[in-house]
């Protein structure tokens, strides 16, 4: 699993909530399979046409436009799949940031 996406130590006061979020985003049934959502979250390869979109969500989500979504729809992606991949990529980014912050607070690198 990619750094920052591993489960947090049980001593973390928000561990149960984070675990619930992980289950909801990465393990629940949906329009795309869990492996695709995990790849979007971790930065692993996702199938075209999602590559550029997922990279944009992970790196500059504020730059996503209606045109980005329309291009995915035109390529055959359903709104449900686009939503799930968007949430997975955003949650993956957030979890890496959370893990880095917690690590820094604990004196890690």
Order of alpha helices (4+ residues) and beta strands (2+ residues): alpha-alpha-alpha-alpha-alpha
